[in-house]
Each structure stands twice: as C-alpha cells, then as structure tokens.
C-alpha cells in the first residue's frame, strides 16, 4: 500500500510539473497542451502494475526533458537573433 501511495505522489508530481512547463507552450496551453496532457494521463489511469506505472512515470519525465529542451532552444534562438551582428 505504501509503495502505491509513493507512486501516486510521483504521478501527481510529474503531472503538475508538466502543467507548469506547458504554460508557455508555443501552440497554446488551454486549447492544445492541457487537453492533450490530460488525455495522455487519463489513458494510463487504469494501470495497476507497479512496473507499468514506473514506466509511465519515466516516459513522462522524458517528455518533461523534451519540453525543457524546446524552451532552451527557443531562448537560444531569441538571444542569438537579438545579439547577432547583421552581415
């Protein structure tokens, strides 16, 4: 039971982190990111096996890293455009 509660908190934690990261998503938060995130988590809501739940958490962590990389790239491009000298 304690392991299940720990996994539940991990799932909630990663869901909240993804919601937080999605606020600045280029295609929009309310109309694109949030419904897709909810749908993805709802699709896996029936999982009972702890190994499958951990695998889902790892997949969510991977998506989180990809979104962070997207934001870093966006920031890099904006700074490069701002500070590059025109030729």
C-alpha positions in Angstrom: 0.0 0.0 0.0 2.8 2.4 0.9 4.5 1.8 -2.5 1.3 2.6 -4.3 0.9 5.9 -2.4 4.5 6.8 -3.3 3.8 6.1 -6.9 0.6 8.1 -6.7 2.6 11.1 -5.4 5.2 10.7 -8.1 2.5 10.7 -10.8 0.9 13.8 -9.4 4.2 15.5 -9.1 5.2 14.9 -12.7 1.7 15.9 -13.9 1.9 19.2 -12.0 5.4 19.8 -13.4 4.2 19.2 -16.9 1.3 21.5 -16.4 3.7 24.2 -15.1 6.0 23.7 -18.1 3.1 23.8 -20.5 2.1 27.3 -19.7 4.5 28.7 -22.3 3.9 26.0 -24.9 4.1 27.5 -28.4 0.8 26.0 -29.6 -1.2 27.2 -26.6 -1.9 26.0 -23.1 -5.7 25.9 -22.7 -6.6 24.7 -26.2 -3.7 22.4 -27.1 -1.3 21.4 -24.3 -3.6 20.9 -21.3 -6.2 18.7 -23.0 -3.5 16.5 -24.6 -1.7 16.1 -21.3 -5.0 15.2 -19.5 -5.8 12.7 -22.2 -2.4 11.1 -22.0 -2.6 10.7 -18.2 -6.3 9.5 -18.4 -5.4 6.8 -20.9 -3.0 5.3 -18.3 -5.2 5.9 -15.3 -6.3 2.2 -15.1 -2.8 0.8 -14.6 -2.4 -1.4 -11.6 1.0 -3.0 -12.1 3.8 -1.0 -10.3 6.3 -1.7 -13.1 3.9 -0.3 -15.7 3.3 2.8 -13.5 7.0 3.4 -13.1 7.4 3.0 -16.9 4.7 5.6 -17.4 6.5 8.0 -14.9 9.8 7.5 -16.8 8.0 8.4 -20.1 6.5 11.5 -18.5 10.0 12.5 -17.2 11.3 12.1 -20.8 8.6 14.3 -22.2 9.4 16.9 -19.5 13.0 16.9 -20.6 12.0 17.3 -24.2 9.8 20.3 -23.4 12.6 21.9 -21.4 14.9 21.4 -24.4 12.4 23.0 -26.6 12.3 26.1 -24.3 16.1 26.3 -24.1 16.3 26.2 -27.9 13.6 28.9 -28.2 15.5 31.0 -25.7 18.8 30.4 -27.5 17.4 31.4 -30.9 15.9 34.6 -29.4 19.2 35.6 -27.8 21.1 34.7 -31.0 18.8 36.8 -33.1 19.0 39.7 -30.7 22.8 39.8 -30.4 24.0 38.6 -33.8 25.5 41.3 -35.8 24.0 41.7 -39.3 26.3 40.9 -42.1 
